[in-house]
Amino acid sequence: MKFIYDNIMYAELNTKSDYCQECGFDGEILIDENMEWYCPNCGNRNHDTMNVARRTCGYIGSNFWNKGRTQEIKERVVHLDNKDMED
């Protein structure tokens, strides 16, 4: 964060803080091979009982997306993990 503050005029941070209203799971709601969202804890697939937020087209959205956008979200690469944060 300090590097961004000192060196970059604009940066985006993407977090995965989803929530399943069925079981109380708080983490990352996943996407299966058919581009369907599901809770990894209880298997819930009901969009009405899941809160999912992802950055799409520059904005954080909290709705569910079409198959093409969902595939793009699924194929994203994480460039930083918790291990990198410890160094």
C-alpha positions in Angstrom: 0.0 0.0 0.0 2.8 2.4 0.8 4.5 1.7 -2.6 1.2 2.5 -4.3 0.7 5.7 -2.3 4.3 6.8 -3.1 4.6 5.7 -6.7 1.4 5.1 -8.5 -1.3 7.7 -9.4 -4.1 5.1 -9.7 -4.5 1.6 -8.5 -7.4 -0.8 -8.0 -7.6 -3.4 -5.2 -9.8 -6.4 -5.7 -11.0 -8.4 -2.8 -13.2 -11.5 -2.6 -15.4 -11.1 0.4 -18.5 -13.0 -0.6 -21.3 -14.3 1.7 -23.7 -17.2 1.5 -26.9 -16.4 3.3 -27.8 -20.2 3.5 -24.8 -21.3 5.7 -23.1 -18.1 6.7 -19.9 -18.8 4.7 -17.8 -15.7 4.4 -15.1 -16.0 1.8 -14.9 -16.6 -1.9 -18.0 -17.9 -3.7 -16.6 -20.1 -6.5 -17.5 -20.7 -10.2 -17.8 -24.2 -11.6 -16.9 -25.6 -15.0 -20.4 -24.6 -16.3 -19.9 -21.0 -15.3 -22.3 -21.3 -12.4 -21.6 -19.7 -9.0 -21.8 -21.9 -5.9 -20.9 -21.8 -2.2 -17.9 -24.0 -1.5 -19.2 -24.7 2.0 -22.8 -25.8 1.5 -23.1 -26.0 -2.3 -25.8 -23.3 -2.5 -26.4 -22.0 -6.1 -29.3 -19.7 -5.4 -28.3 -16.2 -6.5 -30.9 -14.7 -4.3 -29.1 -16.1 -1.2 -25.5 -15.3 -2.1 -23.8 -11.9 -2.0 -20.9 -11.8 -4.6 -18.9 -8.7 -5.5 -16.3 -8.5 -8.3 -14.7 -5.7 -10.2 -16.0 -5.7 -13.8 -15.4 -3.0 -16.3 -13.6 -0.9 -13.7 -16.4 -0.9 -11.1 -17.2 -3.3 -8.3 -20.5 -4.9 -9.1 -22.7 -7.1 -6.8 -25.0 -8.7 -9.4 -24.4 -11.9 -11.3 -22.9 -11.6 -14.7 -23.5 -13.2 -18.1 -21.5 -16.4 -19.1 -18.8 -14.4 -20.9 -18.1 -12.0 -18.1 -18.3 -14.9 -15.6 -15.7 -16.9 -17.6 -13.4 -13.8 -17.6 -13.8 -13.5 -13.8 -13.1 -17.2 -13.3 -9.9 -17.1 -15.5 -8.4 -14.1 -13.6 -4.9 -14.7 -12.1 -4.1 -13.7 -8.5 -0.7 -11.9 -8.6 -0.3 -11.6 -4.8 -1.0 -14.2 -2.1 -0.7 -14.2 1.7 2.9 -15.6 1.5 4.0 -12.5 -0.5 2.5 -10.3 2.2 4.7 -11.9 4.8 8.0 -10.9 3.0 
